[in-house]
Amino acid sequence: MKIPFVNLKKQYIQEKQNLLKVIDKTIKSGEWVGGSEIVSFENKISRLCKTKYCVALNSGTDALTLSLHLLGVRKGDEVITPPNSFIASTAVVTHLGAKPVFVDVKDDQNIDENEIEKKITKNTKIIMPVHLTGRMCAMDKILKIANKNKIKVVEDAAQSIMSSYKGQMAGSWGDIGCFSTHPLKNLNAIGDGGFLTTNNKSIYEKAKNLSTHGMQESRDNVRNFGYVSRMDNLQASILNYRLKNLKKIIKIRRKNVSIYLENLNYRRIYFPKEKQTELNTYHTFVIQLDKRDELKKFLKKRGVDTTIHYPIPIHLQTASKFLGYKKGSFPNTEKQSKRILSLPINQHITKTEILYICKQINKFYS
Ligand SMILES: *Cc1c(COP(=O)(O)O)cnc(C)c1O
């Protein structure tokens, strides 16, 4: 058996015939920067995420940067966020001269909402929860804290398109939702891509403007210096095509997780089960266990690719040294970083392959 963690080549083989037509059409149209595919993508996403507006951008990282920038995050401000995310969530804060203030996570790997209020100071500008693995944070409680303290909320929803919590979609809770369409995300472009969602017209207009050099209507008058962060029309056309399959892909990922859950021996493995209040889209399926590194090697020898999201917490990265955190600062995050393992659940894996993986894992622990 040879089971890859993701299988982008297979994705392309399946869609090649139709996708090449889409690509050809977009290139022929001559609309390469901006264009009708962007408009169509933004409309589709707004409908899907149940927000009034969407701005198509060239990465999830840029969605976060523009969000913090337009909400006024500057030098000396503080942004509350978890230390166990993809590195970009923290990097964008430092680029604006602001200080990331970490709050440890719960057993389900999401920010502990009960620890947030203690970290609020007069400099706190934003709370940025990360819906890790496709599971949403306790947004009702987080919004309550934010509203009480007059702080804005930016959701890092890069891993959670179409996830919901208490029936409300990811990206529609906070002031802004930030998403990624990186090739490894559930909705993936052929290269970098992302977008932000909001219900606020002024935020929408500012984000649009900032994303295109600050020169939206005319290139002659520029009120604010901007960035170049817009999505390519070509990527938008690819995403419009792939959006048709998103619901199906999420359904398959959920089904794959359920096969694991039925067949893994739970005495040695921890998995935070999905609650009734949440709909998890499983960007990743992460189990927590002892002897993680040995199991990873054991599976690799038997042809199974697994991965770790993420082996080194952000506060322990060399880049974070200046923040002054040390080992022991965030015990849950640190403990999990040694115990988490992401198993393959991509839409191309077969039931036989999942059963094989379960058998190997159960064998390892017996
Ligand atoms: C992928 C990801 C990002 C960054 O998105 P890019 O499109 O790669 O820039 C940010 N935060 C989280 C949690 C992510 O998973």
The ligand as a Gaussian input file, in Angstrom:
#p B3LYP/6-31G(d) Opt

LIG

0 1
 C       -3.391000      28.268000       5.460000
 C       -3.527000      29.122000       6.640000
 C       -3.232000      30.498000       6.631000
 C       -2.567000      31.174000       5.485000
 O       -3.197000      31.043000       4.268000
 P       -2.351000      31.224000       2.926000
 O       -3.393000      31.248000       1.856000
 O       -1.435000      30.059000       2.821000
 O       -1.618000      32.511000       3.019000
 C       -3.495000      31.238000       7.775000
 N       -3.991000      30.677000       8.872000
 C       -4.271000      29.360000       8.932000
 C       -4.860000      28.799000      10.186000
 C       -4.026000      28.539000       7.834000
 O       -4.290000      27.237000       7.913000

